[in-house]
């Protein structure tokens, strides 16, 4: 890596082997990202590093449009619906974070999501982090969610779904050993449109 020179009162300091940009505080990076509204440019930023990817994905859609004087006139919302399915090695947090960046209120609506995770020893598995990003990004348009062998999800993720996906109509959980009654109770109080709930191999959920 090239040497980076920083001038200060005492002279010139030479810092070698340090990524000064990636070491910036998250709040400062998010502020810089808030000036980027075009989806193509956001994706380019997300490709720099995993840190930038997850920061971009964690930003709400409004967070990228706060400087409205920089933005062109917004088009009408796209009413197209989208159904996505991830299996095996494709079901991981990085892929979900990248997809969360592409979800926009004016773009196609993600209404159905199905994830069939692989055994934890085989591939990096899905956890609360990636799934929460998708839940917040898709928001009140997600109606069907199926999670099979996503063994790392917890009640914290179920609470995020309940808060973000209030029009959810169908939820399937298989082999979710960390999901318990508390998470489902919160789901029942928020997702009033829920019509179908399927729980298989969820040992911490009582009758």
C-alpha positions in Angstrom: 0.0 0.0 0.0 1.3 3.5 -0.8 2.4 5.7 2.0 -0.1 8.4 3.1 1.3 11.7 4.3 -0.6 13.8 6.8 0.6 17.3 7.6 0.3 18.5 11.1 1.7 21.3 13.3 4.7 19.1 14.3 5.6 18.3 10.7 4.7 15.4 8.4 3.7 12.1 9.7 4.0 9.0 7.4 1.4 6.3 8.0 2.0 3.1 6.2 -0.4 0.1 5.8 -3.4 1.8 7.3 -6.8 2.2 5.6 -7.6 5.7 6.7 -10.9 5.9 4.8 -12.3 2.6 6.1 -11.2 3.6 9.7 -13.5 6.6 9.7 -16.3 6.5 12.2 -19.5 4.9 11.0 -21.5 8.0 11.6 -19.2 10.0 9.3 -19.3 7.5 6.6 -23.1 7.3 6.7 -23.2 11.1 6.4 -21.1 10.9 3.3 -23.3 8.1 1.9 -26.4 10.2 2.5 -25.3 12.4 -0.5 -25.4 9.4 -2.8 -28.9 8.9 -4.2 -28.4 6.9 -7.5 -28.7 3.2 -6.9 -25.8 2.5 -9.3 -23.5 4.7 -7.2 -24.6 3.2 -4.0 -23.8 -0.3 -5.3 -20.3 0.9 -6.3 -19.7 2.2 -2.8 -21.0 -1.1 -1.3 -18.5 -3.0 -3.4 -15.5 -1.3 -1.7 -15.6 -3.4 1.5 -17.9 -5.4 3.7 -18.1 -2.5 6.1 -19.3 -0.1 3.4 -21.7 -2.8 2.2 -23.4 -3.2 5.6 -23.4 0.5 6.3 -25.2 1.2 3.0 -27.7 -1.6 3.6 -28.4 -0.3 7.1 -29.4 3.1 5.8 -33.1 3.7 5.3 -34.2 4.8 1.9 -34.9 8.2 3.2 -31.3 8.4 4.5 -30.0 8.6 1.0 -32.4 11.4 0.0 -32.0 13.8 2.9 -30.2 16.4 0.7 -33.2 16.9 -1.6 -31.6 19.9 -3.4 -29.2 17.4 -5.0 -31.9 15.1 -6.3 -33.8 15.1 -9.6 -37.6 14.8 -9.6 -38.7 11.4 -8.3 -40.6 9.1 -10.7 -43.8 7.3 -9.8 -43.5 4.2 -7.7 -43.1 0.8 -9.5 -45.9 -1.5 -8.6 -44.2 -4.7 -9.8 -44.0 -7.5 -7.2 -41.0 -9.7 -6.7 -40.5 -13.2 -5.2 -37.0 -14.2 -4.2 -35.6 -17.6 -3.1 -32.1 -18.3 -1.8 -30.7 -21.8 -1.1 -27.4 -23.2 0.3 -24.3 -21.1 -0.3 -26.4 -18.3 -1.8 -28.2 -17.8 1.6 -25.7 -15.6 3.5 -25.7 -12.1 5.1 -23.6 -10.5 2.4 -26.0 -11.4 -0.3 -29.0 -10.2 1.8 -27.2 -6.9 2.5 -26.6 -6.4 -1.2 -30.2 -7.1 -2.0 -31.3 -4.7 0.8 -29.5 -1.9 -1.0 -31.4 -2.6 -4.2 -34.8 -2.4 -2.5 -36.3 1.0 -3.0 -39.8 2.4 -2.2 -40.0 3.5 -5.8 -38.8 0.2 -7.2 -40.3 -3.3 -7.4 -41.9 -4.6 -4.2 -40.4 -7.6 -2.5 -43.5 -9.4 -1.4 -42.3 -13.0 -1.0 -38.9 -14.2 0.4 -37.8 -17.8 0.9 -34.5 -18.8 2.4 -33.3 -22.3 2.8 -30.0 -22.2 4.7 -27.2 -24.7 4.6 -25.7 -26.5 7.6 -23.5 -24.0 9.5 -20.4 -26.0 8.9 -20.8 -25.9 5.2 -21.2 -22.2 4.4 -21.5 -18.8 6.2 -25.0 -19.0 7.3 -27.8 -16.4 7.6 -28.2 -14.6 10.9 -30.2 -11.8 12.4 -27.9 -9.2 10.8 -28.7 -10.0 7.1 -32.3 -10.9 7.7 -33.0 -7.7 9.7 -31.6 -5.6 6.8 -34.1 -7.2 4.4 -37.0 -6.8 6.8 -36.3 -3.1 7.2 -35.7 -2.5 3.5 -38.8 -4.4 2.3 -40.9 -2.9 5.1 -44.7 -3.0 4.8 -44.6 -4.7 1.4 -43.4 -8.1 2.4 -46.3 -10.5 2.8 -44.7 -14.0 2.8 -41.6 -15.1 4.6 -40.2 -18.7 4.8 -37.0 -19.5 6.7 -35.7 -23.1 6.6 -32.5 -24.1 8.5 -31.7 -20.5 9.4 -30.5 -21.8 12.8 -29.0 -18.5 14.0 -32.1 -16.4 14.0 -33.4 -15.2 17.4 -36.3 -13.4 18.9 -34.5 -10.1 18.1 -35.1 -10.8 14.4 -38.7 -11.8 15.0 -39.2 -8.4 16.7 -37.7 -6.6 13.7 -40.1 -8.4 11.4 -43.0 -7.5 13.6 -42.0 -3.9 13.6 -41.1 -3.5 9.9 -43.4 -6.0 8.1 -46.8 -5.2 9.5 -48.7 -6.6 6.5 -47.0 -10.0 6.7 -49.6 -12.7 6.0 -47.5 -15.9 6.0 -44.6 -16.9 8.1 -42.8 -20.3 8.1 -40.0 -21.2 10.5 -38.1 -24.5 10.3 -35.3 -25.4 12.7 -35.2 -22.1 14.4 -34.0 -23.3 17.8 -33.4 -19.8 19.3 -36.9 -18.5 18.6 -39.1 -18.6 21.6 -42.5 -17.5 22.8 -41.5 -13.9 23.5 -40.7 -13.3 19.8 -44.0 -14.8 18.6 -46.0 -12.9 21.2 -44.5 -9.6 19.8 -45.3 -10.8 16.3 -49.0 -11.4 17.3 -49.4 -7.8 18.5 -48.0 -6.1 15.4 -48.6 -8.3 12.4 -52.4 -8.2 12.5 -52.7 -9.5 8.9 -50.9 -12.7 9.7 -53.1 -15.6 8.4 -50.7 -18.6 8.4 -48.0 -19.5 10.9 -46.0 -22.7 10.5 -43.4 -23.8 13.1 -41.3 -26.9 12.6 -38.5 -28.0 14.9 -38.6 -24.9 17.0 -37.9 -26.5 20.5 -38.2 -23.2 22.5 -41.7 -22.5 21.4 -44.3 -23.9 23.7 -47.8 -25.0 23.0 
